[in-house]
């Protein structure tokens, strides 16, 4: 651990800004690829091509590489590289292929919704008939959190599912789909730091997927989150059992898993079911986890990376993250608007933080470059006050077409 000085974080969102902020505060040299206008203020954004980031010689210049985005892991950035804290491409299939993940869960007796896999219209129609509405259809490959269809009407579900298969629904997303049984419960994000079969849970968080207040509108990559979410000990033990079974299964498949493992859960009558695996930290969950205890977060990552003992911790405060998005998100977000903000250093004052996501800088001015633009985070020993800080901070942010949910952490 003493030798670790230079840290490279891969990605360009609020998650990467938050990870970098924690390591910067812990006095590490922080670099980003590709980064954004916020990461540039706390470290250095590398000016290289994506192809170069997979070059061993480039990565070897850094003591620790943390992939924020799943894309890098699925493409194999960790393959054969000791300094990358993330699973290799074989382990990354847990997120890179919903079909692989569901079959893996079935094989290792991990609780999940009943499912069928469909590769064409006939198979999709037959699979949908197997279930009752609402119908749930999931893209097999990566879709930036937008590859889930939930529809009450059979014909609409079939039409959208066919478009998901043939690639006409979401750009660059096509292929087989998973048809899931609809589970009626409440969602919980469980994320752990992992080194082989060892793991330590990070504080539980709750993510808000729908675009608009009141859980309305389309699914997004996440419109906000809060934590810690307190759960009873019995449920927690069941969740730990899911992690244990998952890591056992990966070992049986010949995969040494390291990095972060995110399990999206649906809790039905206090029983957890796996909705999905992610092989990296969540976004916006990261902004919440890191803001609560940045020092403990960094400490545990370094220990796991160095194969030393690391452990679960209880945060001393709450954090609430509210995403400020651009109109049209998630389907077709408006871009290019000028952003004015109270302070462009983006980092904290009295329990308020701002992390940049879809923000670019041109000649010293800030402009919208993505759907989720800014994460406004509040922290406090009381959840209500953390929430007030997160929403209060939004008064300092201005750009045309901005919107956000008003019910995060209610």
Phi, psi and omega in degrees: 000328182296335184277346184282120181229314183259122182242129177248130180244128185260121180142176185221023184248190178296327178301313182292322177299317181293316178299314181297321178300317180296316180289325176297316179296336178269012172072036172261156170283125187244132178232155182225149166217127351280343181076185179212191183293336179277318180296330179298335182278342182243356180197205181240128174274122181289134180259072180224173179275162178296325179300322182293332184292341178270001179280123183303321181297323178292311182294328181293350177285351183243145181283328183216128178243125180244107175287120175278317184267141180295333182307314182299319183289317179297326180279356171097024182296336181267354185299116176071014184243114183291331185273001178264121181269083180184161181288156174287178185297332177293315177292328182289350176297338177305326177259326185292339179220111177297326180295313178302315183297316182293320178292325176297314179297320179297317182296321185254019172057046179261126186297125178207170179293149172301149186208163169220151179254134181233136181247353179207179186297318182296313179297322180295315180299317179295320180294317180297323179294340180287338184244162174263155177291157358290144182272137181242122179235132182235135175296144179291316186267184181293136182218023177052040177077007184248007187267030179240127177250129173234114184223141176278330185269129183301311184297319180294318178299317180296316181298310181294322178297320178296321178292327177293322180291316185274356174092006183267356180270313181234128181305134176066017177236118178205174179112194185296161178231158173255129173257119186253148166295138177283126178256128182257105180196212177235145186272147178217135177262120177245118183235136180231150167273134190230142169218098184068237178271350179278141176208156174223125180293137168275164180305138179293144178227163172240131181254148179246107189276323186289152189291325192240158179311139180084020181058044179248162178088181184287161172293145179231184173286353180128125183256006179155170181197165172212162178191169358282147172266124182271132179231161182284162188295325180296315179296319180299319179295323177294323178292319177299323179297323177296317177298316181298316179295321180295313181290328173297314180298318179297318178299317178298329179277002178083023183248122171271112186264130174223154180116222180246141174235120182252125176244114175279120187246148165246122181262116182243114182051046177066018175247126182274135175236139181280121173275318182197158169255143166234144187257024180207180177291151178280163175222108031258011181300323182302315181303324180287309183300313182293320183293329182293313185214072184301322183293315181293323178300308181298316181302314182291321177299314181296320179294316180295318179299322182272008180059035174257168181293135176224158188214161176297149177222155179257121182292152182267356180208170177265158171221141178233130179243124176246123180275128173261115186249169180258142184308142183095345177290138009266346188291310186211073186294140175288140181228161174099352180290146177284138180252131169247141187215148184302320178216132183269000177282348170066357186241160222299153169211116175051053176080010176246135179226151172232125174248136182273144175235270180276066181228128173240157181246131176230117180051043176082359178249153184257139181224152178290129179231004181202176183288310174269117192262308186220143173254119176259117187243136173239141176232145178190163176287345175246133181300317182301318180288324176298319179295317179299320179294317181299314180286325180298323181295334182295336178299340180271356186252130181219126166200154183296133175082014180286145175210161180201159177282144182259006186239021179292130178068018174279000000 
